[in-house]
Amino acid sequence: MDFSSKYLEQAVQEVSQLPGIGKRTALRLVLHLLKQPEDQTVSLAKALVDVKTQINFCTNCHNISDHKLCEICANPKRESQYVCVVEDIRDVMAIENTSQYRGHYHVLGGKISPMDGVGPNQLNISTLVDKAKAGKVDEIIFALSSTLEGDTTNFYIFKQLEGTGIKTSTIARGISVGDELEYADEITLGRSILNRIPFEASLKS
């Protein structure tokens, strides 16, 4: 692809590194921005920089936050004795959209995947175990996607929690095997949370 401007080429190169964006789509997006008023493009650039430099991670659950504690953990009306374990922020948003869950979350930041070089030490698992051992949690709800990596991660955490006396459960299989949580419709996901089952029972199915 030949460019008449090195600045255009550089912009297309950067945009094309985003997931699902090829160079043709990147070129179309950059040319669109070029036609927009300068202040609009500057505003977009600032928003992207702010996302990288201003966003924090909640010290309690690792959710994305503008402050030390996210809005969920800081809300005294939430039921902190329930902790829902999810992969990332998209899963928190999906479950929150169901309005069926009033507990806290714990964001792992991924799933155990040896093929991708992701082990337990790369995830926020140790802080979850510490939280459980502190005696402030009654139930941990596994809400990872029903993939091999998700099931492996659930089982690893389950083994780490042995001896704590904490109840562990998993969302009901209203979510199809292999499906990512964020793509489930709100009704199905809400029912899966409400109809969760003991984790031990899921190992026998």
N, C-alpha and C positions, 0 to 999 in steps of 0.2 A: 504494500500500500504506500503510494507516494504522497508526501505532504508538501504543501507550498510554504509551510511555516514550521520552524523547529518548536515553537511554543505550542502549536496545535498538536504536533506529533507527541510532545511530552505529555500534554493533557490526556490525549487518547491512550497513551501507554499506561498512565496511572489509573484511569477509569477502567480500563480493560482488565485490571488485576482484581476487580471486584467479582464475587461469585456469580456465575451465570451471565457475565457480560463479556461478549466477544468484541473484537476490534471494530467491527461494523456498527454494532450497537453503541459502543463507546464513542465512535465518531459522531453518530447521530445525536447523542446526548450533549457532547461538547459543542457541536454546532448550534444546538438549541440554546445552550447557555450563552453562546456568543451573541445571539440575537436578543437576549433579554437585557433589560436596563442594568447598568453597572451595579447599582446598589443592591439589586436582587441577587446577583451572582456573589457579591461580597458578603451578603447576609448568609447565603448558603455555605460559603467557605468558612465563615466564622462559626456557624453552627457545627460544622464537621470538626473544626479545631477544638471547640468547647467539649464535644463528645469525648475526645481523646484526652484532654487536659483537665477537665473540671469534674468528670464523673468519678465517684468513689464506689467502693464496694462495702456493703454493710458489714460491720465488724461482728455481727451476730449470726447472720445467715448467708453472707456473700452475695446477696442480691445487689443489683445496680442501684445506686442511691446518690442523691445530691448532698447527703449529710452522713454523719458517722453511723447513724442507724437509719435503715429504710423506713418508709411510712408504715409498713406492715408491722415491723418489730417495735416501732415506737408507739403503736396504737394500743392503749390499755384495754380496749374492748376485744382484742384478739385473744384466742385461747392458746396461750403459749405452751401448754402441756402437750399439745399435738404438734408434731413436726412432720411436714410433708417433704420428702426427699425428691428433688427434681434435677434434671441435667443442667438447664440454663434458664435465663430470664424469660425466654419465649414460653417455657412451660409454666412459669409463675403466672404470666399474663393469661395463658389459656385457662388455667384453673380458676383464676380470679374472675374471669368472664362468666363462669358458671354460677357465681354467687352461692355456691353450695358448701364452701369450705371457709371456716373462720379461724383456723389455727395459724401457726407460723410455717415457714419454709426453711429448707437448707439446700442451697444451690451448690452442686458438686463441681460444676464447671466442665463437665464432660462425662464420659463413661470409660470403664476399663476396656482397653482394646490393644492387646499385645501386637497385633498386626500393624497398628499405627504408632506403636511405641509409647502408648499411654498406659501407665501403671498406676496403682493406688496412690503412690507418693506424688503423682502429678495432679491429683484431685483433692477437693476439700473434704476428705474422709476423716482425717484425724480430729478435726475440730468438731465433727458430728459425734464421734465416739466420746470425746471429752465432755461434750454437752450432755450426752446420755449418762455418763458416769457421775456427773455433778448432781444427779437426782432431781432435775427440774423438768424431766420429760416423762410422760405416762405412755405415750404411743408414738411410734415412728411409722409413717406411711410411705411405702415405696411407690413412687409414681414415675418411674423411668419407662421409656418406650419398651414394648415387648419384643425386643430383638435379642440376639445372642449376647451382645455387649451389655445391654440393659439387664438381662437376667444374671449375667456373670457379676456385674456390679452389685446388684441386689444381694446375691448370695454372699459375696465377700463381706459386705457391711453386716449382714445378718450374723455371720460367724464372728465378726469383731464385737458384736453386741452380746454374745453369749455370756451369761452370768450376771448381766445387769438387771434382769427381772423386768425389763421394759417390753411392753407388748409391741410386736411388729406385725404390720399388715401390708397388703398390696392392693392396688386398685383392681376392681373386678374386670374380667376379660371382655367387657363391652367394647374395649379397644382391640381391634384385630391384631393378631400376631404379626409383627414386622412393621406395624404402623408407628409413626412418630406422634408423640402426644400433642404437639402444637397443631396438627392437622385434623384432630378429632372434633366433631361438632360439639357444641356446648351442652346439649341435652345428654348425649352419650357419655361425655366426660364427667358431667355432674353426677349421673347415675353411677358411674364407675367409682367415684369418690365415696358416695353415700353407701354403696353396696360392697365396700371393700371387704376382703376376706383375710383371715390370719395368714401370715407369710408361709408358715409351715404347711398349710393346706395346699398352697400353690406349688410346692415342691413335689406333691404326690400326683398332681394333675398332668 
